């Protein structure tokens, strides 16, 4: 049962990452800001939703989202969404790793976006 849930989670996660990054890269390649913004929105909404789902599972004792998935989602473009999800649902805020890595991912991604905007 848990193995099937984990496999389904990985498939959904990889699909969201692929869709988000496809939009980001197409927006960058075609210099279409709305397309890139849509990709980042997909990644960040997913990251916030993943935090909410893991918090809900933690309360109910259900299958948990692997910490690696939470951190990789933040690292791969969902830094702001992951940070918002952490703070909104008070999830993983006692973990030093999350309280260090997620804000750094968010800050780094903001710097990349600003750099891209001013160097188009």
C-alpha positions in Angstrom: 0.0 0.0 0.0 2.6 2.5 1.1 4.9 1.5 -1.9 2.0 2.2 -4.3 1.4 5.6 -2.7 5.0 6.5 -2.9 5.2 5.5 -6.6 2.2 7.6 -7.4 3.6 10.5 -5.5 6.9 10.3 -7.5 5.0 10.2 -10.8 2.9 13.2 -9.9 6.0 15.1 -8.6 8.0 14.4 -11.7 5.1 15.4 -13.9 4.7 18.7 -12.1 8.4 19.4 -12.2 8.5 18.6 -16.0 5.5 20.8 -16.8 6.7 23.7 -14.7 10.2 23.6 -16.1 8.9 23.2 -19.7 7.0 26.4 -19.2 9.9 28.2 -17.6 12.3 27.1 -20.3 9.9 27.9 -23.2 9.3 31.3 -21.6 13.0 31.9 -21.3 13.8 30.7 -24.8 11.0 32.6 -26.5 11.5 35.6 -24.1 7.9 35.4 -23.0 7.7 36.5 -19.4 4.1 35.3 -18.9 5.0 31.8 -20.0 8.0 31.6 -17.6 5.9 33.1 -14.8 3.2 30.4 -15.4 5.9 27.7 -15.0 7.1 29.3 -11.7 3.6 29.6 -10.5 3.0 25.9 -11.2 6.1 25.0 -9.2 5.4 27.2 -6.3 1.7 26.3 -5.9 2.8 22.7 -6.0 5.4 23.3 -3.3 3.0 25.0 -1.0 0.4 22.3 -1.6 3.0 19.6 -0.9 3.7 21.2 2.5 0.0 21.4 3.3 -0.5 17.7 2.2 2.4 16.5 4.3 1.2 18.5 7.4 -2.3 17.0 6.9 -0.8 13.5 6.6 1.4 14.1 9.7 -1.7 15.0 11.8 -3.7 12.0 10.5 -0.9 9.5 10.7 -1.0 8.8 7.0 1.8 8.3 4.5 4.2 11.2 4.6 5.8 13.1 1.7 9.5 12.3 1.7 11.7 15.2 3.0 13.8 14.8 -0.1 10.7 15.6 -2.3 9.9 18.7 -0.2 13.5 20.0 -0.4 14.0 19.1 -4.1 10.7 20.9 -5.0 12.0 24.0 -3.2 15.3 23.7 -4.9 13.9 23.2 -8.4 11.9 26.4 -8.5 9.4 26.2 -5.7 11.4 28.0 -3.1 8.8 30.8 -2.4 5.9 28.3 -2.3 7.7 26.0 0.0 8.6 28.8 2.3 5.0 30.1 2.3 3.7 26.6 3.0 6.1 26.1 5.8 5.1 29.4 7.5 1.4 29.2 6.7 1.0 25.7 8.1 3.8 25.8 10.6 5.3 22.7 8.9 9.0 21.8 9.2 9.7 25.1 11.0 11.6 23.3 13.8 13.9 21.5 11.4 17.2 23.5 11.0 17.7 21.9 7.5 14.4 23.2 6.2 14.7 26.6 7.9 18.1 27.1 6.2 17.7 25.4 2.8 14.2 26.6 1.9 14.8 30.4 2.5 18.2 30.1 0.7 16.4 28.5 -2.3 13.8 31.2 -2.3 16.4 34.0 -2.1 18.5 32.5 -4.8 15.5 32.0 -7.1 14.5 35.7 -6.6 18.0 36.8 -7.5 17.9 34.7 -10.7 14.5 36.1 -11.7 15.7 39.7 -11.1 18.8 39.0 -13.0 16.8 37.5 -15.9 14.4 40.5 -16.0 17.1 43.1 -16.2 19.3 41.2 -18.7 16.7 40.3 -21.3 
